[in-house]
Amino acid sequence: MRSFTTHLPGDTRALYLSRVWTRRIVTVLCWQGNVLAAVEAVARLVDNGVRHGVPSSVPSSEGQLTLSIATDETGSLVIDVADLNPAFPDFDAAVRGERGRGLWQVASLGAKVTRFLPHEGRGETVRAVLAPGPVDV
């Protein structure tokens, strides 16, 4: 499994930076899937992280997200966005679109969306896995 990680500011600059970084990394990984869907999935996850994952009690200089992208043994693209807030009430409802639209949009791009808490440290990670496949032109 090849993976790459970057740290993003916990504000709206993260959206632009994540899109540019993701395009480059997906190309480096030679991922055989829909690159536009991958970039959009990352943008939605990062947007959710900026909106809900950086508590207001965290100084802006310390508020950041961690974005990791990897390919697994099946060729799937594994996208992880880690933030500083371990709480995510009604995660499953959010994925179904019953609570907000961001995670539902990621799922509608064909991603399997899950979340987990880190073994060490604080916060949570939301993961989206996109399968490789032909891209509609």
N, C-alpha and C positions, 0 to 999 in steps of 0.2 A: 504494500500500500504506500503510495507516494502522497505526501501531504505538505501543505503550506499554511502558515499562520501569519496574521497581521493584527495589529491593535488599531482600533478606530476611536476617534473622539466620541464622547457620549452626547453629541448634538447633531444638528442637521447636516453638518459637513460630512458626516459618516456615510450618508446616502451616495453622494457623488464619488467619494473615495472608494467605497465598496464596489460600486459598479465598474469603475476603471480597473481596480485590482482583480476583480473576478474575471473580467474578460481576458486579462493577461494570464492569469493562473490556469484557467480552463484551457487556454491555447497551449500553454507549456505542458499541461498534463495530457494533451492530445485526446481530450475526452470526445467520444463519438456520440454526442447527443445534441440536443437543442441548446445552443449557447445562449440564445436570447431568453429562453425559459429559465436557464440557470441564473443569469444576471438578474432577472426579475424576481426570482425566488429569494436570492440574496438581498435584494433591495427591500422586499417586504419584511424579511426577518430582521434586517438591520433597523428598519423603520419601527417595528414593534419594540426592538431593544431600546432604541432612543426614547420612544414614548413611554414605555412601561418598565424598563429594566434598569434605569439609573435613578435611584431614590433621590428625592430633593435634598435629603440630609447629607448627601455625598458632595464634597466640594467639586466645582466644575473641573478643576485641574486633575482630579482623581477619577472622574467619571469616564469610563471607557468601556468599549465592547471588544471582544476578541472574536475574530472571524477566522475560521479554519476551513479549508477545502481540500478534499482528498478523493482519490479513486480507490475503490476496493477491488477485491479479487474477481468480482463479477463485471467490472467495468462501470459500476454505478458511481455517480458523483455524490459524495457525502459532504454536506454543508452544515457546519456548526456555528451558531452565534451564541456566545456566552455573555451574559450580562451580570449585574450586581444584585439583582432582586430574585430571591428564591421563590417568592410567591407567584403563583399563576392560577388564580381561581378559575374553575370551569375551562380548563385547557381543552378538553375534548369538545365542548360546546363551541369554543373559538375555532377549532379546526373545521367543524361542521358549518360555520358561518352564522351561528346563533348568537354569537357575542363578538362583534367586530367583524372585519372583513379580511384583515391581513393574512392570518394563517389559512383561512379558507381559500384565498387567492393562491397561496403557495400550493395547497393541496390540489386546487383545480388545474395547476400546471403539470400535474402528474406526480408530484412528490409525496412520499410517505413522510408525515410530520410527527415527530415525537419530542419529548423533553425529558431531561434527567438532571439530577443535582450532582455536583462534582464530589468526588471522594474527599478532596481537601479544598479548603477555601470556602468562599461564599458565592452566592448567586445561583444561576441555573444555566443550562445550555438547551437551546431549541435546535433540533436537527431536522434537516430535510434531505431525503435521499431520492435522487432522480436517476432512473434507469437510462442506459444508453439506447440509442435506436435511430432509425431514419428520421431525418428532419424534413418537414414539409416545406417546399419552396414556393 
